Amino acid sequence: MNIFSKRRIAVAMLSMATSTALLASAACSGGGDDSEGQASSNELTVMAPLFGTAPDANGELQQAVEKLIGKKLKITWVPNAEYGDKSNVTLASDKIPDVMVANEKSPSFVKAAEAGAFWDLTGKLDKYPNLKPADEQTAKNSQTNGKTYGIYRVRPLLRSGIVIRKDWLAKLGLKEPQTVEDLYNVAKAFTERDPDGDGKKDTYGLIIPKWPGNYASASPYDVVETWFGAPNGWGERDGKLVPGFDTPEFLAANEWLRKWVKEGLINPDFATLDSANWNDPFVQGKGGMIIDVNVRATQLLDLFKEKNPKDFDKVTLVGNLKGPDGEKHSYPFTGYNMVIAISKQHVRTEDQLDDVLKTLDKLESKEGSILLTNGIEGRNFKADGQYAVPINQDDPKVKAIQNDVDKGFIQLGTRASVGLGAYALRPDDEASRKMREKFDVLMNEDLKTAVFNPSLSIIAPTSVAKGQTLDTIIPDARIKYLSGAITEDQLKAQIQRWYDGGGTQIAKEVNDLAKAGG
């Protein structure tokens, strides 16, 4: 039995466990006076993704956050690459934390929320100034079947791009790519023309990690498919909405990427590389490009600067590319990234919910946003107008504060990531300043050709009932196809398997709901 078969069996067993657990959870949330079911007024349990070393529960930053909100925090930090699987397991258990960062569109979460495991916050957030939606469209995008089950974590509407080793381009006399053909040629050169000058053929063009999300979750694959003209998630074909993976453009994009893998233009461990280590091959001189969000460019600049403050201007950023048809199809985002949801397992009453929302409102205040995004003023940064300026960076204790911000606590912010209430980091060098200025220029340009998902707020009932099984089919098949383990005909057979397993009904429901206004 291969790993994919084992995974599907595990998911099926998990789905059965989820149903049982949700019945228990829903019953638990209905009232009663079992003291074990009541939320502690001085403690909040939390689950959030982690992008490196976990923050110290007794560290300065967590103590500062706890002092602000007046509660102890018991946080489960989960490596980002494992977050989807851990969320499914958690939702199937009787130990859902009070507050968790959740993918509000995932079948396991939708099933849990609609079974009563999470609070419906529709219409409840307006009285909390730091929690009420800042943008109506983004609020709608984050809804689940017309209901608000969480506080969305704001993100820029378009931030996709390609981070490239600028020094490698210069060494090989290459220009920044503007088309997918250009991108291939750059990757080919990075792989075959010794861009690091060590006399060895030990580099590759593009770095891709094991992606923790499913299809249409802003992976490098999804971005490339959109460049080729495939829909972003779902799109209209012949008057009907169809999944993007059932289009010729999807197949063409993946045939192209399969060629990259075969020619060694992509890191050979693309199916297993932990996304927390995504930067490493780039900084270590093994790979020369990353397709991801634009802020990765400044992260990489900072890493190069740590290595050599006198020679670190090695990164450039380009936006979305023109596809084979000569047109640009840019990959946008939703305006947010997952939500912060409140469980009913321990937060049982409206009064308890109000207490938690007041706590989160404090956490998302200006003072809280500064802690989550910048750290502790006077310790790891000082304020200079609208900017935060790092200080004391040679002190290991201060470095620990910065780690706790960057790798963990920023994930608890619903506003802070875009500077709402917090300070923007002041670029302290010309290269970083120019890079940051490039973000808005590229975003505004690419928004003109953004390919939005017309079904974003639609949750088909069958996708909730069968999604835990169906959602793995396409991403698993895509990786196997790219790896050369299956043929294109076998990939098409897996697409048909998705339809046969419930996808036909999902497509009908999506179209019916779209016609009815979502």
N, C-alpha and C positions, 0 to 999 in steps of 0.2 A: 504494500500500500504506500503510495507516494505522499509527500507532505501536504499536497493540496487536498487529497482525499481525507486525510486525517483531520485537516483543519475544518472541512465541511461537516464531518461527523461531530467534531467538537462544538461547532457553531450550532448544529441542530440540537445537541444535548443542552447547550447553554440556553437556547430559545425555550426549551421545555422548562428548564430551571427558572428562567426569567418569569414565565407565566405564573408559576407557583409562588415565587417571591413577591411578585407584584400584587397578587391577591392578598397575601399576608400584609404587605405594605399598605394597600388601600384600606384594608380593614383596620389596621393600626392607626391610620390617619383620621379615622372617623370619629374619634372621641375616646371616652373612657378615662379612668383615673389611674392607669398603670404608671407609676412614677418613673419607670425605666423608659417609658415612651416620651417623657417630657424633655424639652430642651433645657440645658443648663444655662442659667442667666449669666454666668461669668465665663463660659467657654464656648467656642465655636469650632466645629470640626470642618475641615476644608480638604478638597482634593483638587490639585492643579498640575498642569504639565511642567516639566523640568527640562532645561536645555544645557545641562552640565552638572557641576557639583552642587549638591543639595544645600540650601541654606541651613545654618546651624539654628536649631530650635531655641537655643539659649544665646544666640548671637545678638549683637547690638541692634541690628535692623529689626529683627522680630520683636525684641523688647520695646523698641520705639513705636512700632505699629500697635502692639498690644496696649501700650500706655495711651495712645491716641484714642483707640476704640473702646477702652475700658473692659476688654475681655482677653482671656487667654486663647491663643490659637493652637489648635492641634492639626497640623497640616500634613497630608500625605502627598509627597512630591513624586510624580511618576514620569520617568523618561519619555520624552515626546514620541519616540518611535514606538513605544508600547502603550501609549495613552488610549488609543481606540480599543484595544483588546482589554485593557484594565478597566475601562469604563463599562464595557459589556459585562464583565465579571462582577463589577461592583453593583451594577443595576440589577443583576440577577440574585444579589445577596440580600440579607436583612441588615446590612451595615452601610447604607447609603449615608454619606456625610451630610451635615446640615447645609453646606454650600459646596457646589462643585462646578468647575468649568466643564461645560457639556456641549457636545455637537447636537444642537436642538433639532437637526434634520435626520439624525441617525435612527434607524428603526427601533433599536433598543431603547433610546431615550423617548421617542414618540409613544411607544407602547407603555413605558413606565409613566409618562406624564398623563396620558389619557386614562390610565388605570388609577390615577389619583396619587401617585408617588411624589409629585412635585406640585408646588403652588402655582395656580393660574394667576399671573400678575397683571392680566389685562385690566387697564384702567386704575391700577393700584399705585403706579409709580409717579404720577404727576405731583403728588404732595411731597415728594422727596427731591429737593432741587438738584442734587448731584446724580440722581438715578433716572430722572425723566428723560425720554428720548430727545436727542438733540436734532435728529433728522427724521422726517416722516417716512421717506422712502426706505431708509435703512431699517427703521423700526418694522416696517411691513415685511422687508426681506427676511428679518429674523424671526418672524412669526411661524408658528406651527399650527396649520389648519385654522388660521385666523385668530389664534390665541397667543398670548405672550407668556412663555414659560421661563423666561430668563432675561437678564439685563445684558444687552449686547455690548461686546467689547469693540469699541470704535477702531477702525483702521482706514487708511486712505482708500479711495474708491478704485484707484489704479496704481499699482506699484510693481508690476511685473517688469523684468528687464534681464539683461545678461551682464554679469560681472566678468571681466576679462583681465588677464595678466597684461597690463600695459607695456611692461618692459619686454615681454615676449613678442608682442606685436612690433615694437621698435626694432628689436634685434633681427627679426626676420623680414623687416620692410613691408609689413602688412597694414592695411587700413582697417578701421573698425567695420564690422559687417553691417550691411543694410538689408540684405536679403537672406533667405535660407540657404541659397547657393553659396553666398559669401561665408556664411557660418560654417558650412561643411569644409570649405577651402581653408579656413583658419584652423579648424580642428585637425584637418589632415596635416597642415604644416606644423602645428604644435606637437603632433605625434611623430612625425617622420623627419623633421629638420633640426632636431637638437636645440630647442629654444633656450635651454638652460646652459648650453655650451660645455657640458661635461664629457662630450665625445661618446655618449651612450644613447641608445634608443630606449629610454626609460620614462617617457612622458606620454600623456594622452590629452586629448582636446577638451573633453567635457566631463565634469564630475556630477554624478547623480547618486543620491542615497536611497536606501530602502525607504519607500514612501509610506508614512503611517496612515494616510487617508485612502479612501476608495476612489473610484472614477469620478472625475470632475471635482477634484479637491485641491486645485491649484498646483498640482505636481508639475515638474518639468515636462512630462509627457502630455499633460492636458494643454499646456501653453503651446507646445510645438504643434499639436493637433489643431488648435485654433488658428495658428499661423497658416496651416495648410487649408483652412477654410471650413473645418469641421465645426459644428455647433458647440457652444460652451454649455455642456450639460445636455440641454435639449434645444432643438431648433426647428424651424418650419421647413418642411419639404412637401411640395405638392399639396399645400393647404392644410397639412397636419403637423403636429408636433411629434418629432421622433427623437430617440436618444442619439446623442452625437456619435456613439460608437457604431451605429448602424448606418454609416454613410461612407461613400467612396473616399472622402477626404481623410477620415480616420484611418482607413486601411493604408492609404498612400503615405501618411505621416509615419505610421509604424513600420511600413516597409523601408522607409528612408532611415529611421532610427536603427532598425535591425542591421542595415548595411554598416552603420557606425559601429555597432557592437562587433560585427564580424571583422571589421578592419582595425579593431583595437583603438577606436577613437574615444571610447568611453571607459571609465574605470572598470576593471573586470569584476569588482565586487559590488556593482551597482544594485544588485538584488539584496545585499546584506549589510551595506555600510550604514552604521547608525547615523541618523540625521544630526545627532548632537556633535558628531565629528566631521560634519560636512566641510568645514573650513580647512581642516588639516591638510588634505592633499594639495590644496591651492597654495597655502602658505609654505608648505614643504617643497614646492616645486615639482610636484608629480602631475598635477592637472592644471589646465589653463583657463577654464571657463565654468561658470555656474549660472544656470537659469533659475532665478528665484526672485524674491522681493528686493527692491532697490537698496534697502538699508543694509543688506549684506555687504554692499560695497564699502560702506564706512566701517563696518566691523572688521573687514579684512585689512583696510588701511591701518586701523589701530593695531592689529596684530603684527603687521609688517613694521610699524613704528616701534613696537615693543622690542622687536628683534634688532632693529638698527635705526635709531632716531635720525641718523644722517642720510639714510638712503632707503626711503620707504614708499616713495611715490610710484607704486608698481601696479595700481589698479585703475581701470576705467570702467565706465558703465554705458551701455547702449540700451535703447528701448526695444519695443516689439519690432519684428521684421516683416518685410514683404514676403508673401508666400510664392509658390510656383506660378500662380496666376498673375503675378505682378502687382497684386493689391495687398495692402496691409490690413490684417485682421488682428486687433490687439486684444490681449487677455485682461479683462477687468476683474475686480474683486467685488465683494458684496457690500462693502462699506463697514464690515465688521468681521470678527473672527471668533466664532462660538459665543456662548452666552454663560453668564453666571446664574445658575439655577438654585432654588431653595427646596430642599427635601421636606416632605411631611412626616418622615419617620419620627423625628424628635421635635420639629417645629410644628406643633399640633394645633395651635389656636391662632385666631386673628391677632391677639395681643402679642403672642410669641413671634408671629410673622412681622408685626410692626417693630418689635425690638430688633429683629435681625435686619430689617430694611433700614432702620435708623443707624445700625452699626455699619452697614455697607455704605450708607450715605456719608458717614464720617470718613470711611475709608476712601471714598471717591471725592472728598472735599479737596480744596487746594492743598491743605497741609498733608492730607493722606496721599494725594497724587504725587506730591513732591517725594514723600518717603518711598512710594512704590516705583517711581520712575528715576529719581535722582539719588536718593539715599538720605543721609543725615547731614543737614547743613552744618558746616564748621568741622566736620569729620572727614568725609570723602569728597565734598565739593563746597564751593562758596558761590553765592549768587552775585551776578554782575549784570544788573538790568534784567533783561529777559532771558539771560543765559545762565547755565550752570557751568562752573569752571572746576575741573578736578583738582584736588589738593591732597597732599600727604600720601601720594600713590606708592611711595617706597615702603610705607608701613604695612606689614603683613595684616594687621588687624583692620586697617582701612581697606586693603585689597579684599578682605573677607566681606566687608560691607558692600563693596562694589559688585563682587560676585553674587551676593544674595539678591541684589537689585536685578542685575542683568540676566541671571540664570533662572530666577524663580519669581520674586515678588512682583515684577512688572506684569506677570501673567494674571495677577489679581485685579489689575486696573481695567476699568471699563471706559475711562476717558483719557487716562494718563499717557497712553502710547503715542498720541498725536499732539501732546503738549497742552491739552486743555487743563489748565490749573497748574501744570508742572513747568519746569524750565526746559528749554531746548538746550542741548549740549553745545557750548560754544566751540566751534572749530578753532583749534589753536595753531593751525598751520594752513598754508595756502591750498595744498592739495585737498584737505578735508573740506575747506570752505567751498571750493569749486565743485566738489562732489555733491555736497548738500544742496547747492544751488541747482544742480542738474536734475535733482529729483522732480521738482515742480515743473521744470521745462519739459522733461520727457513725459510726465504724467498728463499735462495739459495737451500736449501734442497727440499722445496715444488715445486719449479719451475721445478724440474725433473719430476714431475707427474701432472703438470698443465693441466687442461682441457680447451682449448681455444675455443672460439665461432667462427666457420668458416664463419659465415654470418654477422660479426660485421659491415662491411662497406656497406652491402647491405640494401637498403631501398625499399621494395616492394611498388609499386604505390598504391595497394589496402590497404596496412597498413596505408598509408598516408590519403587516402580518408575515411577509416572506422575505423582507429585505435582508435580514441577517444571513440568509443563505444566498440570495441573489446577488447581494452587493460584492461578494468576493469573486464572482465568476469572471467578470471582465478584467479587473486588475490582475488577478492570478493568470488569466489566459494571456494578457498583454505581456507580462514578464516572461512567461514561458515562450511566447512567440519571439520576443526580442532576443532571448537567450539562445534561440535556435532549437528549442526542445520540441516545438510543434510547427506545423506548416501554416500557411495562410488559410488553406481550406479547413484545417482543424481550428484555427482561430474563429473562422466564420461559423463553424459548428458550435463553438462555445457561445457565440452571440445568439445562435438559434436556441441553444439550451437555456439561455436567459429568458427568451420569449416563451419557450415551452414550460418553464418552471413557474411562470406567473407574470412574465414581462408583457405578454400580449394584453393581459387584463390591466396591468399598470399603465400601458400606453393608452388604452381606452379611457381609463379613469382620469389620466392627466389631461387628455383632450376634452373630456366632458366637463371637468372642473374649470379648465381654461375658458371654455365657451360660456360657462355659468358665471364667470368673473372671478374664479379662483377661490 
